[in-house]
């Protein structure tokens, strides 16, 4: 038996990086998964590789109609949703607080913050119908502490907001057996992180006790735990995966 047998999940930003790792691990453990992303080619290829337990829907998380289409597809193909992973996110422009434009600030917050809100708002009714569920919001260590080298104040603001929404949803929908937790990754070796630093993480790795970048699979292990019934008494919590960086 798989650890996610009977679970029906939506994973945003699933075409690459951590989202792809989540999708592969969830399907391997028995879940049926709707993968979503704006990168249609990679998403379709991944769904095809994962077989009948996965489908792909092109999805802009800033668009509520897209969210409704994703939930409709999940319900039609698999049933009521029991797991939501709000993973889609962008770093945005790298700029100081006095240099970042309002438009760039808004773009980051629309994807990283509004997208999470719309996902929660759209998926929770399906979870209530299912009798409960688990929401996993991907925040960041930049949503916990100030980090030298954070892309921008917009990224920080959006990731702090994700943690706040996580706690509010945990309190509001706990009586409906819906859990909500956040994962706060540090420097994880994804294409987005490599583009912002370098292949090995640069100076970032010298600041953390484990002295290396994390992997998407290491974050996926935590997401799997939070999606499963093994974490049935855990909600409203922030789970840090950062190689010890925030302990320094």
C-alpha positions as CSV (number, residue, x, y, z in Angstrom):
1,X,0.0,0.0,0.0
2,X,1.1,3.5,-0.7
3,X,1.2,6.3,1.9
4,X,-1.2,8.4,-0.2
5,X,-3.6,5.7,-1.4
6,X,-7.0,7.2,-2.0
7,X,-5.7,10.8,-2.0
8,X,-6.6,13.2,-4.8
9,X,-4.2,16.0,-5.1
10,X,-3.7,19.3,-7.0
11,X,-0.1,20.4,-7.3
12,X,0.6,23.9,-8.9
13,X,3.9,24.7,-10.5
14,X,4.3,21.0,-11.2
15,X,6.2,21.1,-14.5
16,X,9.7,21.3,-13.0
17,X,11.7,21.7,-9.8
18,X,10.0,21.0,-6.5
19,X,6.6,20.7,-8.1
20,X,7.8,17.9,-10.4
21,X,9.4,16.1,-7.4
22,X,6.2,16.4,-5.4
23,X,4.2,15.0,-8.4
24,X,6.5,12.0,-8.9
25,X,6.5,11.1,-5.2
26,X,2.8,11.5,-4.8
27,X,1.9,9.3,-7.7
28,X,4.5,6.7,-6.5
29,X,2.8,6.6,-3.2
30,X,-0.7,6.0,-4.6
31,X,-2.2,9.5,-5.1
32,X,-4.1,10.6,-8.2
33,X,-2.8,14.0,-9.2
34,X,-3.8,17.0,-11.2
35,X,-0.6,18.8,-12.3
36,X,-0.9,22.5,-13.2
37,X,1.6,25.0,-14.6
38,X,1.9,27.7,-17.3
39,X,4.6,25.5,-18.9
40,X,2.3,23.3,-20.9
41,X,4.9,21.3,-22.8
42,X,6.8,20.1,-19.8
43,X,3.6,19.5,-17.8
44,X,2.0,17.3,-20.5
45,X,5.3,15.3,-20.8
46,X,5.4,14.8,-17.1
47,X,1.7,13.7,-16.9
48,X,2.3,11.2,-19.8
49,X,5.3,9.8,-18.0
50,X,3.4,9.3,-14.7
51,X,0.6,7.4,-16.4
52,X,-3.2,7.2,-15.7
53,X,-2.8,8.6,-12.1
54,X,-1.9,12.0,-13.4
55,X,-3.4,14.6,-15.7
56,X,-2.1,18.1,-16.6
57,X,-4.1,21.3,-16.8
58,X,-2.6,24.6,-18.1
59,X,-3.2,27.0,-15.2
60,X,-2.3,30.6,-14.3
61,X,-2.7,30.7,-10.5
62,X,-3.7,34.4,-10.7
63,X,-6.9,33.5,-12.6
64,X,-9.9,32.3,-10.6
65,X,-11.5,30.8,-13.7
66,X,-8.4,28.7,-14.2
67,X,-8.7,27.5,-10.7
68,X,-12.3,26.5,-11.2
69,X,-11.3,24.6,-14.3
70,X,-8.6,22.7,-12.4
71,X,-11.0,21.7,-9.6
72,X,-13.6,20.7,-12.2
73,X,-11.1,18.5,-13.9
74,X,-9.9,16.9,-10.7
75,X,-13.5,16.2,-9.6
76,X,-14.5,14.8,-13.1
77,X,-11.5,12.6,-13.5
78,X,-10.8,11.5,-9.9
79,X,-13.3,12.8,-7.3
80,X,-13.3,15.4,-4.5
81,X,-9.9,16.9,-3.8
82,X,-8.2,15.9,-0.6
83,X,-4.7,17.5,-1.0
84,X,-3.7,20.9,-2.4
85,X,0.0,21.9,-2.8
86,X,0.3,25.6,-3.5
87,X,3.8,25.4,-5.0
88,X,3.7,27.8,-8.0
89,X,5.8,30.9,-7.4
90,X,8.2,33.4,-8.9
91,X,11.3,35.2,-7.6
92,X,10.6,38.3,-9.6
93,X,13.1,41.1,-10.3
94,X,16.2,41.3,-8.1
95,X,16.1,44.8,-6.7
96,X,16.4,46.9,-3.5
97,X,13.2,48.1,-1.8
98,X,13.7,51.7,-3.2
99,X,14.4,50.5,-6.7
100,X,11.7,47.8,-7.2
101,X,8.8,49.1,-9.4
102,X,5.2,48.9,-8.3
103,X,4.4,46.7,-11.3
104,X,7.2,44.2,-10.4
105,X,6.1,44.2,-6.8
106,X,2.5,43.4,-7.8
107,X,3.5,40.7,-10.2
108,X,5.3,38.7,-7.5
109,X,2.5,39.2,-5.0
110,X,-0.1,38.2,-7.6
111,X,1.6,34.8,-8.2
112,X,3.0,34.0,-4.8
113,X,0.2,35.4,-2.6
114,X,-3.0,35.9,-4.5
115,X,-2.4,32.5,-6.2
116,X,-2.4,30.8,-2.8
117,X,-5.5,32.6,-1.7
118,X,-7.4,31.7,-4.8
119,X,-6.3,28.1,-4.5
120,X,-7.5,27.8,-0.9
121,X,-10.8,29.6,-1.7
122,X,-11.5,27.4,-4.7
123,X,-10.4,24.0,-3.4
124,X,-11.7,24.1,0.2
125,X,-15.3,23.4,-0.8
126,X,-14.2,20.2,-2.5
127,X,-12.3,19.2,0.6
128,X,-15.3,19.8,2.8
129,X,-17.3,17.6,0.4
130,X,-14.6,14.9,0.8
131,X,-14.7,15.1,4.6
132,X,-11.4,16.8,5.1
133,X,-8.0,17.3,3.5
134,X,-4.5,18.7,3.7
135,X,-3.3,22.0,2.2
136,X,0.4,22.5,1.9
137,X,1.6,26.1,1.1
138,X,5.2,26.6,-0.1
139,X,6.6,29.6,1.6
140,X,10.4,30.2,2.1
141,X,12.9,31.0,4.7
142,X,12.5,34.5,3.3
143,X,9.1,34.3,4.9
144,X,10.6,33.7,8.3
145,X,13.7,35.8,8.6
146,X,15.5,38.6,6.7
147,X,18.1,37.0,4.4
148,X,20.9,38.8,2.7
149,X,20.5,38.3,-1.0
150,X,16.7,37.8,-1.0
151,X,15.4,38.8,-4.4
152,X,13.3,41.7,-3.3
153,X,10.9,43.0,-0.7
154,X,8.0,41.7,-2.8
155,X,9.3,38.1,-2.5
156,X,9.7,38.5,1.2
157,X,6.3,40.1,1.6
158,X,4.5,37.4,-0.4
159,X,6.2,34.6,1.5
160,X,5.4,36.1,4.9
161,X,1.8,36.4,3.7
162,X,1.7,32.7,2.8
163,X,2.6,31.7,6.3
164,X,-0.1,34.0,7.7
165,X,-2.7,32.6,5.4
166,X,-1.6,29.1,6.4
167,X,-2.3,29.7,10.1
168,X,-5.6,31.5,9.4
169,X,-6.9,28.6,7.3
170,X,-5.8,26.0,9.8
171,X,-7.9,27.8,12.5
172,X,-10.8,28.5,10.3
173,X,-11.3,25.1,8.7
174,X,-9.9,22.8,11.4
175,X,-13.5,21.9,12.5
176,X,-14.0,20.6,8.9
177,X,-11.0,18.3,9.3
178,X,-8.9,20.4,6.9
179,X,-5.3,20.8,7.9
180,X,-3.0,23.6,6.5
181,X,0.7,23.8,6.9
182,X,3.6,25.6,5.2
183,X,6.9,24.4,4.0
184,X,9.7,27.0,4.1
185,X,12.6,25.8,1.9
186,X,16.0,27.4,2.0
187,X,18.4,27.1,-0.9
188,X,17.2,24.2,-3.0
189,X,18.9,23.2,-6.2
190,X,16.1,24.0,-8.7
191,X,16.4,25.8,-12.1
192,X,14.9,29.0,-10.5
193,X,17.5,28.9,-7.6
194,X,20.4,28.2,-9.9
195,X,19.4,31.1,-12.1
196,X,19.4,33.4,-9.1
197,X,22.7,32.2,-7.6
198,X,24.8,29.7,-9.4
199,X,25.0,25.9,-9.9
200,X,26.5,25.3,-6.4
201,X,24.7,28.0,-4.5
202,X,27.7,30.4,-4.1
203,X,28.2,32.0,-0.7
204,X,24.8,30.7,0.5
205,X,26.3,27.3,1.2
206,X,29.1,28.7,3.4
207,X,26.5,30.1,5.8
208,X,24.6,26.9,6.6
209,X,25.7,24.0,8.8
210,X,25.1,21.3,6.1
211,X,27.2,23.4,3.6
212,X,25.3,22.4,0.5
213,X,22.1,23.1,-1.5
214,X,19.1,21.0,-0.7
215,X,17.4,18.8,-3.3
216,X,13.8,18.9,-4.5
217,X,13.4,15.2,-3.4
218,X,14.3,16.2,0.1
219,X,11.5,18.8,0.2
220,X,9.2,16.2,-1.5
221,X,9.7,13.9,1.4
222,X,8.3,16.5,3.8
223,X,5.4,17.3,1.5
224,X,4.5,13.6,1.3
225,X,4.4,13.4,5.1
226,X,2.2,16.5,5.4
227,X,-0.2,15.2,2.6
228,X,-0.5,11.8,4.3
229,X,-2.5,10.7,7.4
230,X,0.8,10.3,9.2
231,X,0.6,14.1,10.0
232,X,-3.1,14.0,11.0
233,X,-2.5,16.0,14.2
234,X,-0.2,18.7,12.6
235,X,-1.7,21.9,11.3
236,X,-1.0,25.6,11.3
237,X,2.8,24.9,11.4
238,X,5.8,26.1,9.5
239,X,8.2,23.4,8.5
240,X,11.7,24.6,7.6
241,X,14.0,22.7,5.2
242,X,17.1,24.8,5.0
243,X,20.2,22.8,6.0
244,X,20.3,24.7,9.3
245,X,20.7,28.2,7.7
246,X,18.1,29.9,10.0
247,X,19.7,28.3,13.1
248,X,22.9,30.2,12.5
